[in-house]
């Protein structure tokens, strides 16, 4: 089993920044990708950023240039640096881990609210 624990959410004004962290623990082995998704009220969960085991990254157009995902393999931790935040970024952000041998795991979610 793998556990994902997120931290770093909160309330921020438009134009501000936040950094989310997600620490993975448990039986972690093999190659795995990590990522961040978000879900706003009444909307489907959507990909925000993903990073492969080799460090390749993927972002949707809505966050490109504003969000940066990174990972520390030694700590089994992934980060999401969010800059120039907008009210439409308000959502619950979920950490995700996918490994061919591990399967899929989700964190409990952390609330990000962008409001003045």
TAUR-V148473 format. One record per helix or strand of 3 or more residues. SS is the DSSP state (alpha for helix, beta for strand). FROM is the first residue (numbers start at 0). LEN is the number of residues. If there is no record, write none. Layout:
ss->SS from->FROM len->LEN
ss->SS from->FROM len->LEN
//
This chain:
ss->beta from->1 len->6
ss->beta from->9 len->3
ss->beta from->17 len->9
ss->beta from->31 len->8
ss->beta from->45 len->6
ss->beta from->56 len->3
ss->beta from->66 len->6
ss->beta from->76 len->6
ss->alpha from->86 len->3
ss->beta from->90 len->9
ss->beta from->102 len->4
ss->beta from->109 len->5
//
